[in-house]
Amino acid sequence: MAERLETIRRRIGRACRLAGRDPAGVTLTAVSKTQPDAAIDAALAAGQRVFGENRVQEAQARWAGRREAWPDLELRLIGPLQTNKAADAVALFDVIETLDRPKLAEALAAAGRKAGQAPRVLIQVNTGAEPQKAGVAPAGLAELVAQALSLGLRLEGLMCIPPAEEAAGPHFALLRKLARRHGLEVLSMGMSADYETAIRFGATHVRVGSALFGERKPSAAPSRG
């Protein structure tokens, strides 16, 4: 684990240098969904502190005890979220990267008010217009940005997952353009196969799973929570 983590960090550093960027400006998010406890503990022991999870319930079981042992953890929700799990998500995650519709913005804002905090969020953009994939269409982004800000959400940036069968670069370029248009600084884009490309296009957060943990085991039926 320590060797794989060091390899990824070294590749991030090299990609940053080639792009004329400071490696300190790119955060590695370890995608820990479905991983066994031993793998998570090994990553923590190797110094990794930022983790991404897809499902609220699974993350609750995994991280409830570890938060006390590792107070410098940052947990990021990177999977689709049901509105009825907004309160649980706000309570557990430091950042929710998958805001994609007005109803969810309202639910997160309400959960935040109840908890006495302003949730940190990214808006997920469906850059490939894929009907099966979560994310707001680029044409609807401005309206969702305005709503999120009006509700008091701490909107930090944008996130995308390009279509698997297309070159990722144009999608990363589009997300960067949209972020600049709205004055947003955080770009969560790039995964195990293309995080170096994402860095070239300005990624501030890259989400790496299989390159760090190995191929993950098949999960149960898909869920929006």
N, C-alpha and C positions, 0 to 999 in steps of 0.2 A: 504493500500500500504506500509506504513512504517513497519508494522508488517511482511508482506510477505518478504520485502527486508531484514529485520533484520534476519528472519529465514534462508533465503538463505545464507546470509553472515556468519551466525553461522555454517551452515552445511559446507560451504567452509572451514571455520577455522578448524572444526573438521576433515574434510578429509585431510587437510594439516598436521595437527598434527599426524594423523595416518600414513601418508606417510613420516613423518620426514621432512616436508617442512615448509618454512616460509609462512604464509597466505598472506603476502605482495607480494609474487611472483605470485599470481593468481588474474587476473582482471575479474570482472563480467561485461559482455556485456549484457545489457538488450535488448532483441529482440523486438523492438517497431513496427515492420511492422503491418499494418492494425489496430493499436490501436487508440482509440478515443483521442482527445485532452486532455480530463479530466484525462485520465490514464497517459499520458505523463507528464502532469503538476504535477500530484501527485508524480510520480517517481522523477522528478526533485526536488520537494519540500522536498522529503525524503532523498535527497543527492546523488542520482544516476547521474553519469555524462557520462558514456560510453554507447552508444546505437548502435545497429546494425539494418540496414535496408536492405530490399531485392531489392527494385526498386528505380532507380534514380529519376524518375518523382515524385513518391509518397513522397520520402524523401525531395525533393526540396520544395514541398508544406508544409510539416510538420515543417521543421527546418529553413526555410529562416528567419523568424522573431525571432525565439528562440536563434539563434546564437548570436545575439546582446545582448540579455538579460542574456545569460549564456555563457560568454566567455571561460570558462574552459571545455566546452563540447568536447567530442571526438566522432566523427561519423565514423562508420565502415561499409563498404558495404560488406554484407555477402551473397548476391544473385548473380546469373549469370549476366554478363555484356555484352551488345552488343558493338561492336567496335565503332559504330556511336554515342555512348553515353559516350565515354571515356573522352572527354573534360569536360562534365558536371560532371562526377563522380570525376575527379581530382579536379575540382573547389569546390565541396561540401564536399567530404569525406576526413578525415584525413588518413585513411587506407583503401585500397581495398584488401579484403581477397580472392578474387576469380579469380586471374590470372590463366588461365588454357590452354592457347594456344599461339603460336608465334605471330599470327596476333594481338591478344589483347595486348601482350607485346609491340609491335611496336606502336600501337595506344596510349597506356598509355604514352610511352616515348615521342611520338610526342606532346601529350597534355601537358606533363610536361615541355618540352622545350619551348612551346609557353607561358606557364604560368610562366616560370622562376623558376620552382621547380622540385625536383626529387620526384616523387610519392612514398609513402610508400606502399609496397604490401606484400601479402602472396600468395603463390601458393597453389591452391586447388588441392588436390590429390584424385583421385577416387580409394580409397583403396579397394572397393568391385567390381571394374570392371563392374559397372552397366551401361549399354548402355544409359539409360534414364537420367543419372545424369551427371552434369558437373564435370570437374576435369581432370587433366592429369593422365595418367596411371603411376604407379610407374616406369615402364621401361623407360618412356619418361621424367622423372623428371630431370635427370642430364642435358639433352640438354636444357630444359626450364630454369633451374637455370643459366646455362652459358649465355644464351641469355639475360635474365633479367639483369644480372650483366653487360654484355657488353653494354647494352643500357643505363646504368646509373640509372636504377630503384633501389630504396632502398629496397632490398629484406630482409625482417625481419624473415620470417619463413614459416610455412606450416599450412594448414587448411584441415580438412576432415569432411565428414558426413557419418558415417558408414551405411550400409544397415539396414533398420528398423527390418528386420526379423532375423538378426544375432547378436550374442554377440558382444558388442562394444569393449571389451578389446583387442582382437587381432588386430583390426584396429587401435586403439590408440597406441598399441605397435609398429606396423609397421610405423606409422607416426613418432613416436619418433626416431626409428632407421634411417629413411630416413633423418630426420632433423639433427641428429648427424653426419651422413655421409657427409652432405654438410655444416656443421658448422653453422647451423641456430638455433637460440635460442627460437623463438616464436612458440608455438604450440596452435592453436585455435581449440579446440576439446571438445566435451561434450555439451549436451543440457539439458533440464529440467529433462529428465528421467535418464541421465547417467553422469551428470557432476562430481559427486563424484568419479566415476570410472575413468573418464578422469584425474582428479587431481592425482590419484594414479599412472597414467602412464605419468605424467609430464606436463599436460596442464598448459599453462600460461594464457590462456584466455578461459573462458567458456561462452557459448551463451545461455542465459536462457530467455525464453519467457512465456510459459503458466504457469510455476510455479510462475511467478511474476505477470503477467497481467491476468491470467485466459485463458481459451481456446479462441483462436482468431476466429473472424468471417470469414466465407469463403470469399476469394478474387475473383477478376475477373479472366478471362482466364490467364494462366501463361504467363510470359514475360521474356525475357533475359535481360531486362533493369531495 
